[in-house]
Amino acid sequence: MDILINFILGSLSAIGFSIITNAPRRAAGIIGLTGGLSWTTFYILKNYSHMHLLIANFCGAVVISALAYYFSRKFHLPENIISIPCLVNLVPGGNAYRTMLYMVQGKYIASLNQGIQTFLIASFLAIGLFATPYMLTLIKQGISLRKRKIRS
């Protein structure tokens, strides 16, 4: 039940942000599915598998990127229309807030720790988001190369 609630909330937040960014209405279902699955992946890996926060964020970004890659080709939409609203769920806004809060309070060591963690989370999100299309392209090229060798 907990996982279903997180899926629904992840879907609704992605759809809400797609409305703010003026995404096409026909993309709302796709964005909701992608956002819900990415947030649920993150939630399960973090809370049930007890994976590190960085790995859970990376896997959530990979889910976003892979689904955006697939849906953008199937429904003839730009990948950014799908991936940006879904990525909002995973962005470390709370960590960035705590970084600034600790800085203002004079807790410089805690601020530095939070700042490094925020930077690493954002880096893992970027790596997961941008590496997946390249990996999928390499896989598709490898499959087509094997088919050519088999036919020859």
The 8 nearest C-alpha neighbors of each residue, nearest first, counted from 0:
[[1, 3, 2, 4, 5, 6, 7, 39],
 [0, 2, 4, 3, 5, 6, 42, 39],
 [3, 1, 5, 0, 4, 6, 39, 43],
 [4, 2, 6, 0, 5, 1, 7, 39],
 [5, 3, 7, 1, 6, 2, 8, 0],
 [4, 6, 8, 2, 3, 7, 9, 39],
 [7, 5, 35, 3, 9, 39, 4, 8],
 [6, 8, 10, 4, 5, 9, 11, 3],
 [7, 9, 5, 11, 10, 6, 12, 4],
 [10, 8, 35, 6, 12, 7, 11, 38],
 [11, 9, 31, 35, 34, 7, 13, 8],
 [10, 12, 14, 8, 13, 9, 15, 7],
 [11, 13, 15, 9, 14, 10, 8, 16],
 [14, 12, 85, 84, 16, 10, 34, 15],
 [15, 13, 17, 11, 31, 12, 16, 27],
 [16, 14, 12, 18, 17, 13, 11, 19],
 [15, 17, 19, 13, 18, 84, 14, 12],
 [18, 16, 14, 20, 22, 84, 19, 15],
 [17, 19, 21, 15, 16, 20, 22, 14],
 [18, 20, 16, 17, 21, 15, 22, 14],
 [19, 21, 17, 18, 22, 16, 84, 80],
 [22, 20, 18, 19, 17, 23, 24, 16],
 [21, 23, 17, 20, 18, 80, 24, 26],
 [24, 22, 25, 26, 21, 27, 80, 17],
 [25, 23, 26, 27, 22, 18, 28, 21],
 [24, 26, 23, 27, 28, 29, 22, 74],
 [27, 25, 29, 24, 23, 28, 30, 22],
 [28, 26, 30, 24, 29, 25, 14, 31],
 [29, 27, 31, 30, 26, 32, 25, 14],
 [28, 30, 32, 26, 31, 27, 33, 81],
 [29, 31, 27, 33, 81, 28, 32, 34],
 [32, 30, 10, 28, 34, 14, 29, 33],
 [33, 31, 35, 29, 30, 34, 36, 10],
 [32, 34, 30, 36, 35, 31, 37, 63],
 [35, 33, 85, 10, 31, 37, 13, 36],
 [34, 36, 10, 9, 6, 32, 38, 33],
 [35, 37, 39, 33, 38, 34, 40, 32],
 [38, 36, 59, 40, 34, 39, 62, 35],
 [37, 39, 41, 35, 40, 36, 9, 42],
 [38, 40, 42, 36, 41, 6, 37, 35],
 [41, 39, 37, 43, 38, 42, 59, 36],
 [40, 42, 55, 38, 59, 44, 39, 43],
 [41, 43, 39, 45, 40, 44, 46, 38],
 [44, 42, 47, 40, 46, 45, 41, 39],
 [45, 43, 48, 41, 55, 42, 50, 47],
 [44, 46, 49, 50, 42, 43, 55, 41],
 [45, 47, 49, 43, 42, 44, 48, 50],
 [46, 48, 43, 49, 44, 45, 42, 50],
 [47, 49, 44, 50, 46, 45, 43, 51],
 [50, 48, 45, 46, 47, 44, 51, 43],
 [51, 49, 45, 48, 44, 55, 52, 54],
 [50, 52, 54, 53, 55, 49, 45, 44],
 [51, 53, 55, 54, 56, 45, 50, 120],
 [54, 52, 56, 51, 55, 120, 57, 123],
 [53, 55, 57, 56, 51, 52, 58, 50],
 [56, 54, 41, 52, 58, 57, 53, 44],
 [57, 55, 59, 53, 54, 58, 41, 124],
 [56, 58, 54, 60, 127, 123, 124, 55],
 [59, 57, 61, 55, 60, 56, 54, 62],
 [58, 60, 37, 56, 62, 41, 61, 57],
 [61, 59, 127, 63, 57, 128, 58, 62],
 [60, 62, 127, 58, 64, 63, 59, 128],
 [63, 61, 59, 65, 60, 64, 37, 66],
 [64, 62, 60, 66, 61, 65, 37, 67],
 [63, 65, 61, 67, 128, 62, 66, 68],
 [66, 64, 68, 62, 67, 63, 61, 69],
 [65, 67, 69, 68, 63, 64, 70, 62],
 [66, 68, 64, 70, 78, 69, 65, 71],
 [69, 67, 65, 66, 71, 70, 64, 78],
 [70, 68, 66, 67, 72, 71, 73, 65],
 [71, 69, 73, 67, 72, 74, 68, 66],
 [72, 70, 76, 75, 78, 68, 74, 69],
 [73, 71, 75, 70, 69, 74, 68, 76],
 [72, 74, 70, 71, 75, 69, 76, 68],
 [73, 75, 71, 72, 76, 70, 26, 69],
 [76, 74, 72, 71, 73, 77, 70, 78],
 [77, 75, 71, 74, 78, 72, 80, 70],
 [76, 78, 79, 80, 71, 75, 81, 72],
 [77, 79, 81, 71, 67, 80, 82, 68],
 [78, 80, 82, 81, 77, 83, 67, 84],
 [81, 79, 78, 77, 82, 22, 83, 76],
 [82, 80, 79, 78, 30, 67, 83, 84],
 [81, 83, 79, 85, 84, 67, 80, 86],
 [82, 84, 86, 85, 79, 81, 80, 87],
 [85, 83, 13, 17, 16, 86, 87, 82],
 [86, 84, 34, 13, 82, 83, 87, 88],
 [85, 87, 83, 88, 89, 84, 82, 90],
 [86, 88, 90, 89, 85, 84, 83, 13],
 [89, 87, 86, 90, 85, 38, 9, 13],
 [88, 90, 87, 86, 91, 56, 38, 59],
 [89, 91, 87, 92, 88, 86, 121, 120],
 [92, 90, 94, 93, 117, 89, 95, 120],
 [93, 91, 95, 94, 90, 96, 117, 89],
 [94, 92, 96, 95, 91, 97, 90, 98],
 [93, 95, 97, 96, 91, 92, 117, 98],
 [94, 96, 98, 92, 93, 97, 117, 91],
 [95, 97, 93, 99, 94, 98, 100, 92],
 [98, 96, 100, 94, 99, 95, 101, 93],
 [99, 97, 110, 95, 113, 96, 114, 101],
 [98, 100, 102, 96, 97, 101, 103, 95],
 [101, 99, 97, 103, 102, 98, 96, 104],
 [100, 102, 110, 106, 104, 98, 103, 99],
 [103, 101, 99, 105, 100, 110, 104, 107],
 [104, 102, 100, 105, 101, 99, 106, 107],
 [105, 103, 101, 102, 106, 100, 107, 99],
 [104, 106, 102, 103, 107, 101, 110, 100],
 [107, 105, 101, 109, 104, 108, 102, 110],
 [106, 108, 110, 109, 105, 102, 111, 101],
 [107, 109, 111, 110, 106, 112, 101, 113],
 [110, 108, 112, 111, 107, 106, 113, 101],
 [111, 109, 98, 107, 101, 113, 108, 102],
 [110, 112, 114, 108, 109, 113, 107, 115],
 [113, 111, 109, 115, 110, 114, 108, 116],
 [114, 112, 116, 98, 110, 115, 111, 117],
 [113, 115, 111, 117, 98, 116, 112, 110],
 [114, 116, 118, 112, 117, 113, 111, 119],
 [115, 117, 113, 119, 118, 114, 120, 112],
 [118, 116, 114, 120, 115, 119, 94, 113],
 [117, 119, 115, 121, 116, 120, 122, 114],
 [118, 120, 122, 116, 121, 117, 123, 115],
 [121, 119, 123, 117, 122, 118, 53, 116],
 [120, 122, 124, 118, 119, 123, 117, 125],
 [123, 121, 119, 125, 120, 124, 118, 126],
 [122, 124, 126, 120, 57, 125, 121, 127],
 [125, 123, 121, 127, 57, 122, 60, 126],
 [124, 126, 128, 122, 123, 127, 129, 121],
 [125, 127, 123, 129, 128, 124, 130, 122],
 [128, 126, 61, 60, 57, 124, 125, 130],
 [127, 129, 125, 60, 64, 126, 61, 130],
 [128, 130, 126, 131, 127, 125, 132, 64],
 [131, 129, 133, 127, 126, 132, 128, 134],
 [130, 132, 134, 133, 129, 64, 61, 135],
 [133, 131, 135, 134, 130, 136, 129, 68],
 [134, 132, 136, 131, 135, 130, 137, 129],
 [133, 135, 131, 137, 136, 132, 138, 130],
 [136, 134, 138, 132, 137, 133, 131, 139],
 [137, 135, 133, 139, 138, 134, 132, 140],
 [138, 136, 140, 134, 135, 139, 141, 133],
 [137, 139, 135, 141, 136, 140, 134, 142],
 [140, 138, 136, 142, 141, 137, 135, 143],
 [141, 139, 137, 143, 142, 138, 144, 136],
 [140, 142, 144, 138, 139, 143, 137, 145],
 [141, 143, 139, 145, 144, 140, 138, 146],
 [142, 144, 146, 140, 145, 141, 139, 147],
 [145, 143, 141, 147, 142, 146, 140, 148],
 [144, 146, 148, 142, 147, 143, 149, 141],
 [145, 147, 143, 149, 144, 148, 150, 142],
 [148, 146, 144, 150, 145, 149, 151, 143],
 [149, 147, 145, 151, 146, 150, 144, 143],
 [148, 150, 146, 147, 151, 145, 144, 143],
 [151, 149, 147, 148, 146, 145, 144, 143],
 [150, 148, 149, 147, 146, 145, 144, 143]]
